[in-house]
């Protein structure tokens, strides 16, 4: 069986969330990766069990256009005879697969943690509901299964170690076939399109960053985020915010961490001046380590933190930045 997997890039390499999606895809059949890029990281994709890579010509489709991406996936699914199409459960992954479901009339399941073929045209799956507060067992009956993979619940496991060797399970492809694909699109498919400038391209996104420095009401205002930006840059991470920050208009919604924002799974989440409402915790619970900086020793987020600094972030953050720069 052939499985198509939309792979998002973080710089020149696949985003961590996409590698997790590939890890799940291997259990469903031969994995074909789809990249909207001029070149693909063949060695990395081979280690994750990819047999074929479809590169979508930039001359045909420049920038992010969700309906056009979905139309491209629909065409490739028909061309390859795919039994499943999946993507990471990121903002883009969920949006593109939802468009694909609308175009094809097929059902789509979001944020799956387990998918098992059940013979014929049926898949059994487990997926997150209520922002991950519960798991749902379901059965999908469709000629082609469409689903996204929960970014914080599927392990990132290569099919082969970088040093080689013989891993358990099916044999790992040693030669990835590259196909340059030119999709057939209409003007309507390109009506909604986001073109990224070079200054905004690359780097980690909030959903895939390994370090997130979060700021809440305690930051004090838009100008208070400058030290957090500096700290995030030193740690190789990105800035996230609580809902109240976006409600006040201090930062854009795309930086919001929480149930109505982005769910994050970093190695480190440094929460600064964030009280820790349950909606916010739902978005950061997947972090491996949480450090909270807060003046309130009774703030709810402290119950979820591995470490806490009870103090003024306006003093703690500059001191931390200075210490990092001195090293």
N, C-alpha and C positions, 0 to 999 in steps of 0.2 A: 504494500500500500504506500502511496505517496502522500507526504504531509508537507504543506507549505507553511513557512514561518516568516513573518515580517520581522526583519532585524533592524533595530534603530542603532545609530552610531553615536558614540561619545568620543569625539575627535576622530581618530582613524580606526578605532577599535569598536567592536560591538559593545553596547551598553550592558551593564550587569543584568538589568532586568530582561534583556533579550537573551542573554546566555542562560538564564534560568528557564526561559521559555523553550530554548533549544534542548535543555536537559530533559524537560518533560516530553518534548516532541519525539525524542528518540524511541520512546516506548510505544509509539503509534505507527511507525513505519519508516520508510526512507525519507530523510529530511532534505527538502529543498529550501534554501534561504533566499529571500527577496530583499534586495537593498536598493534604495533610491539614491544611488551614488555612482560615480564613474569607475571606482575600483573597490575591491573587497578584500578584507583581511583573510586570505585563503588559509593560512596556517592555523589561525585561531578557530575558524569555522570548521576545519577538518578535525581539530581536536574535540569538537563538540558533535561529531558524527554527521556533518553535512556532506552530502554527496554531490549536489549541484547548487550553483549560485546564479541567480538571475539578477543582472545589473540593469536598472532602468535608466535609459538614456536621459541625461540632464537636458539635452537640447530639446527633448520632447516635453519634459516636465521639470521646470526649475522651481524650487521652493516646495513648501508643504501645501498640498491641496487635498483635503481628506476624501472628497468624492472621487477625484481622479486617481488617488492611490487605491481606493476601493475598487474602482472600475478596472484598474490594472490587475489587482488580485483576482477579480472575477474571471478575467480573460485567461490568466495563467492557471487557475483552478480547472477550467475547462480544457485547456491545452494539455495539461499534465495528467488529467484524470485524478486529481487529488481527492482523497477521502476526508481530509480535514484541513482547515486553515486556521492558524492561531497567531497570536501576537502577545507581547507583554502587556500586562494590565496597567499601562501608563495612560496618560491623557490621550496621546496620539493612538496608541494601540486600541483603546476602547472606542475612540471616535471612528477610526477607520473600519474596524470590524462591525460597528453599528451601521455605518453606511453600506458595507458589504451585505449585511443582512437585509437592508432595505432594497438594495438593487436586485438581489437574487431571490428574495422572498423566503430565505432560510432562517431558522431560529439561531440566535446567538446567545451564548452564556458568558458572563463576565466574571473575572477574578476566580478562576478555578484553581484548586490545589491538587486535584487528582482527576485524571481522565483515563478510562479503561474501555477499549473496544469490547463490545458485547455481541459480536457476530452480526453479519449483515450490515444494516445501516443504523445501528444503535450504538450509543456510547453511554456508559455510566460515568457520572462525574460528581465531584464534591466541590462546592464553591462557597465563597464568603457571602454572607448576607448581613445587613445592618452594620456596615462598616467593619466587618470582621468579627462582630460580637457573637455570631453563631455560624455554624456550618450547615449547609443544605445538601442532602443526597438527592440526586435527580437523574433522570434518564432522558437523553436527547435522541429523538428519532428524526433523522434527516439524511438525505443522500450525501451531503457534505456537511460535516460538523464545523461550526464556527465558534471559537471561544478564545478568551484571553486568560493569561496565567497570572495569578496573584503574585505580586513582586516580592512579597515578604514571607512566603510560605513554601516555596519550592527551592530546593538546594541548587546551587551553582556547581554542577558536577561535570567535568569534561569526560568524554568517552575514552580519551587516551591521555596519559600524562605528558607534559611538554618534553620530557626526556625520553619518551618512547616506552617500550615495554608492551606487554600483552595484557590489556585490561579485561576484566570479566565481561560477559555478555557478548552481543553480536560483534563481528569484526569491524574495525574502524577503517573508513575509507582513507587511502593514502594519496589519492589524486582527486582533487575537487574539479568538477567540470564547470567552466565559466560560460554563461550565455548572456549576450547583450540583447536586451529586449526593448522593442519600441512599441508601446501600447497604442491602441486606437482610441483616441479621446475626442470629445466634442467641446465646443466653447462652453456649454453648460457645465461640464465636468470641472472646468477651470474658473468658474465664476467666483468661488471662494478660494483664495490662495494667499498664503503668507510667505513672503520672500525674506529670508534671513540675510542681514548684512554681514560682511566679514567680521565686523567687530562683535557681533552677537553670536557668531557661530562657534562651535567647539566648546570645550569645557564641560564640566559635569552639570547635569540638570538636578533639580531638587529631588526628583524621584530616584535618581541613580547615584547621587553624591555619597561618598564614604564618610564625609564630615559635614554636619549641618550646624550652623550657629543660629539659634533662634532668638527672636526678640519679641517682647510683648509690650503691654501698656507701660511697664516700668522703664522702658527705654526713654520715654518722655516726649517724643515727637520725631518728625522726619530727620532732623539733624542728628539725633542721638544714634542713628544707625551707622555713622561713619566708623566708629571704633569696631563695631561688629563686622563691617565689611573688611576692615584691615585684618582682623583676627581670622576671618574665614579665608582670606587670601594667604595668610601665613600657614594655615593648616591645610591648604589645598582643598577647601570646601566651598560651600555656598551659604547664603543667608536665607533663613526661613522666618515666617512670622505667624503670630496668632491671629484669630479672626478679628479681634478688636482693632488691630493695627490696620487691617484692610478696610474695616468699617469706618475708621477715622480718616481714611484716605492717605495714610502715611506711606504705604507701600502697595504695589499692585497685587491683585488677587492671585496671580500665578505663583507668588511666593508663600501663599498661605499653607500651613501645615494643619491638617485636621480632617474631620469627617466630611466637611464641605469644601476641603481643599485637596492637598496632595498627601497621600500616605507615604511615609519615608522609611527606609530601612538602612540607615547609615551604621558604620562601626561606632561612631560617636555623635551624640546629639547634645549640644551645649545650650541649655535653655536659659535665657537671660531675661529676668523681669517678667516671666510668664507664670500666671497663677496655676494653670493646669486644669482647665475645665474638661469634662469628660469627652467633649467633642474633639478637643485638642489631643488628649491622650490616645484616642482612637486612631489618630494620624501618626503618632510617633512611637506607639507601643512596639513597633518592629525594630527599633533601634537596639543595637547590641549593648551599648552603654549610654546611660543618660546622666549628665551632670547638670545640676540646677544651681543657678545663682539668683538669690532672692533675699529681700530684706525681711520677709515674713516667714518665721519658722513654722507657721501653720499652713503654708500654701499647699494645696492638694498635690502639686506636682512632686513634692518632696517624698511622698509615699511611693512614687514610681522611680525615683532617682537612685542610681547606684552611689553617687556622691553628691554632696550639697555644700555650697558655700553660702553661709548666712551673712550677707553684706550688700553694700551698694555696688551695683554693676558698673556705675560710673567711676568707681575706684578700682574695682577688681579687674575689669577688662583692660584698661590702660596698663595696669601692672603686669597682666599676663602678656600683653603685646610686647612690652618692654623686655620681659624675661625671654620671650621667644626670639626677639631680635638680637639680644645679647648672646644667644647661643648659635 
